[in-house]
């Protein structure tokens, strides 16, 4: 997604959640600085991993445990943050983890050490987590929902799940399949419910409405 197109959506999200654009921009700068001293994965490496292949994007809804069996050895597995822990429980090492560092950090670090690339997202509420955890990762790519920087990218997307889809689309996969997504989960907070509604809207923009049906 072109940033100009995303920026129109981003402004609506900022208003809906009363987020601070300046804090998001500050977080992106912090992440950019941290990335300068660690091992980064390149866009070309991610493109080589995804282009022309079947991608499975794993959300962290409870149904993920029932749907993991549909993953095949040839799939590129992209985990949205907390889905990493469930995948590891089932002996699946994700190829890519998309995270704002809200998930189980030891599991993310474990998967990272076992080969997962980590796409770390910076936003105004996770600056302290960026400082604490990013130095312990390798093969990292940085993202932001604000204006991109030289080493902090913006492919579009808001929640970990829909950002994972926008990331995959950037690198021209053969197909994208969603598992572990539940946009109508009633066992979440009102704030999380609002985020899920946005995730569904964004995935319909990215993939079409039928692609987000349970």
N, C-alpha and C positions, 0 to 999 in steps of 0.2 A: 504494500500500500504506500502510495506517495505521501510524504509528510504533510503536504498541503491538504490532502483529503483527510488524513487522520486528525489534523489539528482542529478541524471543524467539529469532529466527534469529541475530541479531548476537551474542548471548551465546555461542551454540554456535561461531560462527566465531572469536570471541576465544579461546575455550578451545582450539580445534583448532590455531590458529596461534601461541598464546601471545602474542597482540597485547595492547597496553596501551590500555584504554579512555581513560585519562586523557591519553595522548599523542594519540589521535584527537580528543579534545575540545580539546586545546591547538591542534592543527592547524586545527580549525574556527574557533577564535578568531582565529588568525593570518590565515586567509583572509578572515574577516569584516572585519578591520581593513584589509586590502589593498584589498578591494572598495570601501571607502568613498571611495577616491580615483581610481577608474577608471570607465569607461563600462560600465554593466551592462545586460543584456537582461532584460526583465521576464517574469514568468510569463505575462502576457496575450499578449505578443509570441510566445512559444513556442507557446502554445495556438493562436493564429491560424495559425501555420506548420504545425501538425500536425493539428489537429482535422478529422476527416472525410476525411483523405487516406491514400494508401497509403505506408507507411513501409518503407524497406529499411535494416536495421541491418547494418553491415559489420564483421565480425570481422577479425582480422589473421592468420588461418591461411593457409598457402601457397595453398590452393585459391581464395582471393579473386580472384587474377588470372584464373582460369578462369571465374569467376562474375560478374564485373563487367558483362559484356555483357548480363546480364539486367536491368540498371537502365534504366528508361525516363525520359524527360524530365519526366513528371508525378510521379515518386516523390519523396518527401522522403528524402534520404540522410543517415543518421546514422552517423558513423564512430567506431568504438571505437579511440581513441588511435592506435597505429601504423598502422592501416588508412588513415589520412589520407595517408600517403606513397604507398601503392599507388594510391589513388584519384587523387592528383595526377598520378602517372605516366601514368594513362589519361585525363587531362584531365577528371576528374570533381571538381568542387568540392563537398564535403559541405555540406549545409545546417547541420548541427550536428555538433560534435566533442565526444565525451565522453572526458575524459582525466584521469589523475592525474599527467601530465607525465613519463611514462616513454618516450613516443615521441620522434620526431625533432622537436625544438622548432622549428628553422627552418621545417620544413614546416607545422607547426601555425600558426606566426605568419604564414606566407605565405597559407595558406588563410583564416585569420582576416582578413587584410588584403583578401582577395578576396571576403569576405562571409560566411564561416562563423561562426556563433555558437559559443562555446566554453564547455562545461560543465566547470568545473574541480573536481576532487574532492580534498578534503583528508583525509589520514590521517597517522598517527603517523610514517611513514617518509619523507614528502615535504615536510616543513616548509621545508627549505632551498630546494627547488625552487620552492615557492610564492613565497617571498620574491624569488627570482631572476627568475622568469619571468612571474608574474601582472601586474606593472606594465607589461609590454610588450604586453598583450592588450587587446582592447576587445570590447564585446558579450559580456560574461562573465556566467555564472550560477554560483554556488558551491553545492557539495554536500558532504555529510559522511555517514559511516556511523554516526556517533554521534548524540546529541541535536541536532536542528536549532536553528539560531539565526534571527534575524529575516531575515538576507540569505544564509544558508547552509542549503540545503534537504536533506531526506532523502526520496527517493521510493522507497527500497529498492534492493537490489542491492549486489554486492560487487566483482566484476571490472568493467573498463570495458565489456565486452560485455553482461553482464546488466544493469548499471546503465543502459545505453543503452535497453534494452527497457523497464525499469521507468519511465524518464523518458518514453518515447513513450506508454506506456499511461496515464500521468497526464493526457495531453492529448487522449485520446479519438480515436485515429486510426481510419480505416476498416479498415485491415489492417496487420499487421506481418509482414515476411518477413526471414529471416536468411540472409545469405550470408557466406562467409569464416569459418565456425565449424568447428572440429574438436576435439571434446571428448576424443578418444582419441589425440591427437597423441603419438607416441612419441619425438619429437625435442625434448623439452623437459626441464627439470630436474624432479626429484621435487616441489619446491615448486610449480612452475608446474602440474604435473600435478594436484596437490591442488586448486589454484585452479580448474582446468578442471572438476574433478568438482563443486566447489561451484557453478560457473557453470551446469552442466547441471541440477543440483538446483533452483537458483533459477529458471531459465528454464522448467522443468517446472511450478513453482508459478505462474509468471506466465502461461504460454501453453498448458500441457498437454504431456504427454510426447511426442505425435506431432510437435509443432512443433519439437522439438530433434533429431529424427532427421536424420542426414546426407542 
